[in-house]
Amino acid sequence: MTWSITDKPDVFRSEAGAFLDARPDLHTMLLSGLDTIERLHSAGDTPPTVLGWWREPDEATTSAAFVWMPPHLLTASRLSPEAAADLAALLSAQPHPFTQLLADDASVRAFSSAWQTTTGFAPTSGPHLRLHRLRQLERPDVAPPGAPRAATDGDRALLHDWCTRFVAEAGSLGADLGAFIDERIARAGWRLWTVEGEPVAMAAMTAVVAGMARLTPVYTLPEHRGMGYGSAVTAAVSQAALDAGAEHVLLFTDLANPTSNSVYRRIGYHPVSDYRIVVTGAPE
């Protein structure tokens, strides 16, 4: 049993694509990360990339995988204890500094133990997240004033400002902010909720990959919170994802924020699995 790695997205897709596509909900972060890498490569941009897949002894099929664009967050599928231990050894020897992993709770625990054994550094636990999937979109019983619209190039400065505020509150979006915003504008992936022409909330979706789209980010200006705008813009971008062909519409919530968890449940989102971000110490 061993990890294989490559920096070539086409090689990774041929080796791990079927595994990822089999559970697009659980592999949402890997699929969207791979899609981003493929688009960058198609445009002639080749950022640092480490893509890995794991196979058990005498097995021809992949049973775990990870996607990583250093220095951003590494995202991994569910890991067996053996895969987690070998991943810790692999990453500790990489020339690219590794600092953060996102995976399900059990995999993070196994990796954290292996990382401490391998490097002598105990990782620290970051945000505890819950992945939700839309079963059936439910509109708010009482709609707030206003209406949604797709964001355009003219909204770029506003989106940059609001995304910067979102990152300050919730953490990194894991990508170059300008490219993140522009990619979503280009395919009408942003929705703004406006009241009398003034934007008060925003939400965006990833591209549809393997029948999956994920909502990120969702943000309401502080002075407009508690008025239903966040729910309304989330419902609007959820509908946009469905209209774009997504069979699995997903989003993550921070379990430390019970308000957002209850809001999303009311419009039809239900829990799938719990995840955690772990922050590592630098190896000796």
Secondary structure, 3 states (H helix, E strand, C coil): CEEEEECCHHHHHHHHHHHHHHCCCCCHHHHHHHHHHHHHHHCCCCCCCEEEEEECCCCCCCCEEEEECCCCCEEECCCCHHHHHHHHHHHHCCCCCCCEEEEEHHHHHHHHHHHHHHHCCCCEEEEEEEEEEECCCCCCCCCCCCEEEECCHHHHHHHHHHHHHHHHHHCCCCCCHHHHHHHHHHCCCEEEEEECCEEEEEEEECCCECCEEEEEEEEECHHHCCCCHHHHHHHHHHHHHHHCCCCEEEEEEECCCHHHHHHHHHCCEEEEEEEEEEECCCCC
